Amino acid sequence: MERLICLVMGYVFGLFQTGYLYSRSKHMDIRNYGSGNSGSTNVLRVMGKKAGLVVFLGDAGKMILACLLTRVIFRSQPEFLYLYLLYTGFGVILGHNFPFYMGFKGGKGIAASAGLLASTDWRLMLICLVVFVMAVAITRYVSLGSILVMICFAIGMIFFGVIRGDYGLAESCQTEFIGIALAISLMGIWRHHANIRRLLNGTENKLGAKKNA
């Protein structure tokens, strides 16, 4: 029941579509421009750096708020808390990626995933930030940086949470924890399937190009 509560609560938070709402406030629908995606990368390409930052912070912020609520609700179950945080995070990402009131067409969940990193482990957040910045600085492919972040997310969660035992997880839920961490990672990678094809074909748009994100 706790897991379902976290998923549903997360999904509700994820329904707050910062990119869509911000673009509507500027008398446009971001889904009709660029890649048609409502996430921060497409907003950055189409509407500029300020808009991209606002949307990124909004999408990361809704994850942080959802995780804070999870911490409050389940503070008496520390041995399961990080598992519940991942379920909440997965719910937020699902709500962000597949909002029912927008025809299940949302973002890719990377900004929300950044919020999950900020809500769980600052060390892993810094590692992922360095990986992202280096990848984008070297290649100018935001999509590649995002994919690498999702890979680092899964590896880091397993390393810190299970191998090192830093999250105080009950032994009975460690396999489940790994499964949810992998699900979140694979979701982020799968949402970039079109970008992966373009990367392999050498046709992916680089940062600064106002084309498909």
C-alpha angles and dihedrals in degrees: 000000000000091000092051091049090053093048094048094043090049093048091053091052090046091058090075097100104199095181095050094044093046092049091048089054086059091050096255139095110233090206089071093058138064112345093350089243120134095212130111097263094059091043089052092053096044104033105025141249098304093052091045091052093048091051094044092052091046094051093044090045095056088055092050091050092049091050092047089055090049090053090053096046096046101032089121092061104059093158090062100031098101091047089054090047090057091049089050090048092049089051092051091049092049091050091047095047098039111028107178094214091056096051090267089290111130138125135306099258100239097122089045089050089053087056090052090053090050089050097050116028127004091194093058090043090057092047091051091046091054091047091049096046093047094047093049094042092052101038104017087224109132090185092057091050090050093050092049090050091055091050091049090048093060094042092047095047091051093045098047098031103041112012096042095026093220094147096057092235119180109249090236093064102041095096090048090049090055090049094053093044089053091046091054091047094048091047091056092047094046091051086061095053092118090048090050090054091050092047090053091046093046092239100107115128117248125223108284096033112115096218136093114340 
